[in-house]
Amino acid sequence: MKQKRAYKERFYPTPEQETLLAQSFGCGRFVYNNTLRFRTDAYYKDGKSISHSEVEKRLVSLKKEFPFLVDVSSVILQQTLRDQQEAFKNFWAGRAKYPKFKKRHSRQSMRLTKAAFSMKNSQLFIAKSKEPLNIRWSRPLASEPSSITISKDLAGRYFVSMLCEFDAKPMPVSNKTVGIDLGLTDLFITSDGNKSGNPRHTRRYEQKLAYLQRQLAKKQKGSNNRAKARLKVARVHAKIADCRMDATHKASRTLINENQVVCVESLNVKGMIKNPKLARHIADANWGEFVRQLKYKSEWADRTVVEIDRFFPSSKRCSCCGFVHESLPLSIREWYCPECNTIHDRDINAAKNIRTAGLAGLACGATGTGVAA
């Protein structure tokens, strides 16, 4: 079964390539912001909705008005407009908020189609550059990429993400099924009684991060020393994010490899993260990314991920007899069932109920939120 997969690798540009990439990022950002302002003003002043074909025609006049746009590949500017059109489609469909202006001091990225890059002898060339990108390959590509995305994060690191097609090979059928309860003390608890623990990556670096942020606050705005301090802060944030993502990938891969069916709750992470007392801890737990990885990895391995309704009383229901507590505060980690005299660990009991509800929903084709397989 053919699937698409992005292979992300780090690369180290030459000084000439670094200058070219800075120009490309800047021109793409300028066209995006200029066009967004044009479309916004046209709607609020004249009540007119600007189509994609109109902004593509307008790009010709922009190049005449601002000659520096000619110094970069036209594919970058055209793709920028396509990405903006996609952002508006998501906004009109209610999947996203209104498109925002791109900032200079944030993550920079640009997407290139085949007209702006080429692969020769396992070397990647981009338009306007005679030298290949110095990529640190970690694995071979499954096929020639159909598009690439070049990005630069706040820590000053360059990455290239290559979209390739590969043959997804189903894994051998397993007779194991598991339910997962997501938490903060332990990132996830399985119905088998296993608790993952929580490495708390942010807490490991919070003292160093706080010190560097104090140093940054003391620097004069616009100075070179402030730019250096900002880079140090960004590197610590990048370290935390890398550790978190690595742990999430390893955990999701292990669960998919070992289980034929994985049952999880469909949590409203965006809503929960608004709690000021728990926001940092929920963000550090990476729940949303964890479930997302389970879903796409299950498709590659021919496994099944079942999401049950978020309002299902998994913690308050006895997994042995079905008795449901009226109230069960978060502070109570163990509780006694008055019906069957069973003492439950709150999280393990919830994971067992999630597994039971997920398998029942899978059998009858209804889980409250659907089945991803």
Rosetta blueprint (number, residue, H / E / L):
1 M L
2 K E
3 Q E
4 K E
5 R E
6 A E
7 Y E
8 K E
9 E E
10 R E
11 F E
12 Y L
13 P L
14 T L
15 P H
16 E H
17 Q H
18 E H
19 T H
20 L H
21 L H
22 A H
23 Q H
24 S H
25 F H
26 G H
27 C H
28 G H
29 R H
30 F H
31 V H
32 Y H
33 N H
34 N H
35 T H
36 L H
37 R H
38 F H
39 R H
40 T H
41 D H
42 A H
43 Y H
44 Y H
45 K H
46 D H
47 G L
48 K L
49 S L
50 I L
51 S L
52 H H
53 S H
54 E H
55 V H
56 E H
57 K H
58 R H
59 L H
60 V H
61 S H
62 L H
63 K H
64 K H
65 E H
66 F L
67 P H
68 F H
69 L H
70 V H
71 D H
72 V L
73 S L
74 S H
75 V H
76 I H
77 L H
78 Q H
79 Q H
80 T H
81 L H
82 R H
83 D H
84 Q H
85 Q H
86 E H
87 A H
88 F H
89 K H
90 N H
91 F H
92 W H
93 A L
94 G L
95 R L
96 A L
97 K L
98 Y L
99 P L
100 K L
101 F L
102 K L
103 K L
104 R L
105 H L
106 S L
107 R L
108 Q E
109 S E
110 M E
111 R E
112 L E
113 T E
114 K H
115 A H
116 A H
117 F E
118 S E
119 M E
120 K E
121 N L
122 S L
123 Q E
124 L E
125 F E
126 I E
127 A L
128 K L
129 S L
130 K L
131 E L
132 P L
133 L L
134 N L
135 I E
136 R L
137 W L
138 S L
139 R L
140 P L
141 L L
142 A L
143 S L
144 E L
145 P L
146 S L
147 S E
148 I E
149 T E
150 I E
151 S E
152 K E
153 D L
154 L L
155 A L
156 G L
157 R L
158 Y E
159 F E
160 V E
161 S E
162 M E
163 L E
164 C E
165 E E
166 F E
167 D E
168 A L
169 K L
170 P L
171 M L
172 P L
173 V L
174 S L
175 N L
176 K L
177 T E
178 V E
179 G E
180 I E
181 D E
182 L E
183 G L
184 L L
185 T L
186 D L
187 L L
188 F E
189 I E
190 T E
191 S L
192 D L
193 G L
194 N L
195 K E
196 S L
197 G L
198 N L
199 P L
200 R L
201 H H
202 T H
203 R H
204 R H
205 Y H
206 E H
207 Q H
208 K H
209 L H
210 A H
211 Y H
212 L H
213 Q H
214 R H
215 Q H
216 L H
217 A H
218 K H
219 K L
220 Q L
221 K L
222 G L
223 S L
224 N H
225 N H
226 R H
227 A H
228 K H
229 A H
230 R H
231 L H
232 K H
233 V H
234 A H
235 R H
236 V H
237 H H
238 A H
239 K H
240 I H
241 A H
242 D H
243 C H
244 R H
245 M H
246 D H
247 A H
248 T H
249 H H
250 K H
251 A H
252 S H
253 R H
254 T H
255 L H
256 I H
257 N H
258 E H
259 N L
260 Q L
261 V E
262 V E
263 C E
264 V E
265 E E
266 S L
267 L L
268 N L
269 V H
270 K H
271 G H
272 M H
273 I L
274 K L
275 N L
276 P L
277 K L
278 L L
279 A H
280 R H
281 H H
282 I H
283 A H
284 D H
285 A H
286 N L
287 W H
288 G H
289 E H
290 F H
291 V H
292 R H
293 Q H
294 L H
295 K H
296 Y H
297 K H
298 S H
299 E H
300 W H
301 A H
302 D L
303 R L
304 T E
305 V E
306 V E
307 E E
308 I E
309 D L
310 R L
311 F L
312 F L
313 P L
314 S L
315 S L
316 K L
317 R E
318 C L
319 S L
320 C L
321 C L
322 G L
323 F L
324 V E
325 H L
326 E L
327 S L
328 L L
329 P L
330 L L
331 S L
332 I L
333 R L
334 E E
335 W E
336 Y E
337 C L
338 P L
339 E L
340 C L
341 N L
342 T L
343 I E
344 H E
345 D E
346 R H
347 D H
348 I H
349 N H
350 A H
351 A H
352 K H
353 N H
354 I H
355 R H
356 T H
357 A H
358 G H
359 L H
360 A H
361 G H
362 L H
363 A H
364 C H
365 G L
366 A L
367 T L
368 G E
369 T E
370 G E
371 V E
372 A E
373 A L
